[in-house]
């Protein structure tokens, strides 16, 4: 098995300084609700926040709090568990070799089109497993890009996407995921855009909306990035989606211990001294500790 190390990060990033990691470690030690965080993970968070210490602290807080509060996304990730393997069978999530533009591209595509087998929470879980494993193996990710082939997504799939799930995905993606997001490319049928966007738009900041691109074909996508790294069966020169899906299963299974161990990398709310007010709002908790009703205009 291959894992990155902090020495790799120092070689990759001239703006990474030992004093910053030390400062963050001192801060973490004063937060009784936070678990130990390795220097490698701190370096990844710092990189994603463009070396801002205060922004890094906020991102770490959100990352660990969200992952502890939303087990339907972030718990039960053992690839050897039959239910997880079922979810893994529904979609392909994999990283491609870096492009000439040095982008880190994660590719998503439905492989099982059976609507009854589709679950938006499970789909995001498998996608996040892919991203977490890539960072564990490669470290910080420059110019992170998602390419999602949703050309086979039907109205039946779209109707199974839950509002609560989309809100949480947006909060995590925009405030907690430690990557430098460059673009989100979706290949989707034109009619479905009008059905899907209202589910996500209320929770989307302008900065993220500006990174969104919708395409009706891979040919349209080729205007933004070279297709050579894409699977051979969708017009690229890489392995087929079937081969990539088989490799994904093998890779996730090889790193099963990693996924199980990472489930414990969450905040321990019983030990928290105080929680920022914005965090209660994010989690949907009122001042009396009760969950608020989510209203969508």
C-alpha positions, 0 to 999 in steps of 0.5 A: 500500500502507498501513503503520502508523507509530510516530507512529500508536502515540503518538497511539493509546496515551498509555502509550507512551513514547519512553524505553521504546522507547529502552530496548528498542532498547538491549537488542536491540543487545546481543543478537547473535542478534536482528535489528533491530526497528523502533520500530513493532514494539517499540510493538506488542509493548509494547502487547500486554504492557501496557507491561511492559518485561520481559514485552515482552523475553520475548515478542520472544524467543519470537516471533523464536525460534519463527518461526525454529525452525518454518519449516513455519509461518513460512517460504515465505509468498510469495502468488505461490508456487503452493503458498501459493496452494493453501493460501490457496484452502482457507480464508478469513482476514480482518479485519472492520471494528471492532465497536461494542465496538471489537474487532478480529475476525479471521474464519476459515472453510474454503472448500474442504472436501476433506479431502485439501487440509486441512493444519493447519500450512498453515491456521495459516500463512495465519491468521498471515499475515492477523494479521501483515499487519493489524498491519503496516497498522494497528499494535497491536490492542486486544481481539483476537478470533478467530471461527472457523466450523468448522461444516463441519469433519468428523472427517476434517479433525480426524484430520489435526490433528497433536499437534506442530502443536497444541503449537506453535500453543499456545506461539505463541498464548499466549506470542509473538503480540503482541496483546491477546487477548480471546476465541476463538469457535468455531462447531463441531458438538457431536460434534467438540468432544470430538475436537478439545479433547484435541489442544489441552487439554494445552498450554492455560493456564487464562488461554486456556481461560477465553477459549474459547467454543464455539457450535453456531450463529451465533445462539448467537454473537450473544449475545457480539458483534453479527453485523452485521459478519459475512458476509451468507451467514452472517447478517451484513450484510457482503460474502459469504464468497466476496467476502471470499475473493477480496479476501483473495487480492488483498490478500495478493498486493498485499503479497507483498513484505512477506510475503517480507521478513518471513520474515527477521525471525527469531532467528539461533541461531548468534549467540546467546550463551545460550538460556533453559532454558524455550526449549529445552523449548519447542522440544523440545530436550534438554540434549544438543541432541537433540529430546525425544519428546513424551508426551501423557497 
